[in-house]
Amino acid sequence: MPAPVTPLLTVDVIIELIDRPERPIVLIERRNPPHGWAIPGGFVDPGERVEHAAIREALEETALNVELQALLGVYSAPLRDPRAHTASAVYIATASGEPEARDDAKGIELFDPDALPERLAFDHAEILTDYRRFRLVGTLPPPRLG
């Protein structure tokens, strides 16, 4: 039987810096298209657990060793990535230290979750809205069916 054609599997990691007041989050400025600010993340390698991919991608793009805290959700809208259909497992993680822009990151900054940049890549505005609600009231977003 031929392998099924499926969306590409990705991860995104919302990193809270726990050694800073107000626990800002880390966003990267993308080096490659689509440009804009983004949650650190990337593709899951064959044979790799999704959780390990999240930790690896965070380290590769931010130089931070993260500790995964929760799975915020899976985001899979067919047009979420203009390059191809992807499905992303989005984690909330904590870290300490000084982030550095590495790998696919052209720049890196810390943001208050309530004062985000206007130009967010992919569906990251939607994801960060869900994250802000989780951070405020502690409930995960409902599944999106449309």
C-alpha positions in Angstrom: 0.0 0.0 0.0 1.4 3.4 -0.9 2.1 5.9 1.9 -0.8 8.3 2.5 -0.3 12.0 1.6 -0.7 13.9 4.8 0.1 17.4 6.2 3.7 18.0 7.3 4.1 17.7 11.0 5.6 20.7 12.9 6.0 22.0 16.4 5.9 25.5 17.9 7.1 26.4 21.3 5.8 29.4 23.3 8.8 30.1 25.6 8.2 31.9 28.9 11.3 33.3 30.4 10.8 32.5 34.1 13.9 34.5 35.3 12.4 37.8 34.1 9.6 39.9 35.7 6.2 39.3 34.1 7.5 36.1 32.3 7.9 37.6 28.7 7.7 35.3 25.8 10.4 34.8 23.1 9.6 35.4 19.4 12.0 35.1 16.5 12.1 37.3 13.4 12.1 34.8 10.5 15.1 34.9 8.2 13.2 33.0 5.4 9.8 33.4 3.9 7.2 33.8 5.1 8.8 36.8 6.9 7.5 38.3 10.2 7.7 37.5 13.9 7.0 33.9 14.9 6.9 31.5 17.7 10.1 29.4 17.6 9.5 26.0 15.9 10.0 23.8 12.9 9.5 20.4 11.3 9.5 17.1 13.2 12.2 14.8 11.8 11.4 11.2 10.8 11.8 8.9 13.9 11.7 11.8 16.3 9.1 12.3 19.1 7.1 15.5 18.8 8.2 16.5 22.3 11.9 16.1 21.4 11.4 18.1 18.2 9.9 20.9 20.3 12.9 21.0 22.6 15.4 20.7 19.7 13.8 23.4 17.6 13.7 25.8 20.6 17.4 25.2 21.3 18.3 25.5 17.6 16.5 28.8 17.1 16.9 30.5 20.5 19.9 28.9 22.3 17.5 28.2 25.2 17.1 24.8 27.0 13.4 24.6 27.5 11.2 22.6 29.8 7.9 21.7 28.3 4.9 22.5 30.5 1.8 21.9 28.5 0.4 21.1 25.1 -1.6 24.2 24.1 -3.2 22.4 21.1 -2.8 21.2 17.6 -3.3 23.8 14.8 -3.9 22.4 11.4 -5.9 24.8 9.2 -5.0 23.9 5.6 -3.8 27.5 4.8 -2.0 28.1 8.1 1.4 28.0 6.2 1.5 29.4 2.7 4.3 26.9 1.7 2.4 23.7 2.4 -0.3 22.2 4.6 1.1 21.7 8.1 -0.2 20.5 11.4 1.6 21.9 14.4 1.7 20.7 18.0 2.1 23.9 20.0 3.7 23.6 23.4 4.1 26.1 26.3 7.6 25.9 27.8 9.7 27.7 30.4 13.4 28.6 30.2 15.9 30.9 31.9 18.8 32.7 30.3 19.6 35.0 27.4 18.0 34.0 24.1 20.1 34.3 20.9 18.9 34.4 17.3 20.2 31.2 15.7 19.5 28.9 12.7 16.4 30.3 10.9 16.1 33.3 13.2 17.2 36.6 11.8 16.4 38.4 15.1 15.0 37.6 18.5 13.1 39.7 21.1 11.1 39.3 24.3 7.5 40.4 24.3 4.8 40.9 26.8 2.0 38.6 25.6 -0.4 41.6 25.6 1.9 43.8 23.5 2.9 41.6 20.5 4.2 42.9 17.2 1.7 43.4 14.4 3.4 41.3 11.8 3.1 37.7 13.0 3.8 34.8 10.6 1.5 31.9 9.9 -1.5 31.6 12.3 0.6 32.7 15.2 -1.8 35.6 16.1 -4.5 33.0 16.6 -2.2 30.7 18.6 -1.0 33.6 20.8 -4.6 34.6 21.5 -5.3 31.1 22.7 -2.1 31.3 24.8 -3.1 34.6 26.4 -6.5 33.2 27.4 -4.8 30.1 28.9 -2.3 32.2 30.8 -5.1 34.4 32.1 -7.8 31.8 33.1 -6.0 28.5 32.8 -8.3 26.8 30.3 -7.2 25.3 27.0 -8.8 26.5 23.8 -11.7 24.4 22.4 -11.1 22.4 19.2 -11.6 24.4 16.0 -13.8 22.7 13.5 -14.0 25.4 10.9 
